[in-house]
């Protein structure tokens, strides 16, 4: 594991304390995808997905 991955894992562990492993995995994948490529486009896509999930749950 690289130092970058170790640092990301530390952040995720802190953010996801008390959460299930599936949740941690989701957050890690989301963070890694944000690091690569056009961050703003990915953030916009993530926002759209979040809104869809919120609307679906209501």
ABEGO torsion letter per residue (X at the ends): XBAAAAAAAAAAAAAABGBBAAAAAAAAAAAAAAABEBAAAAAAAAAAAAAAAAAAAX
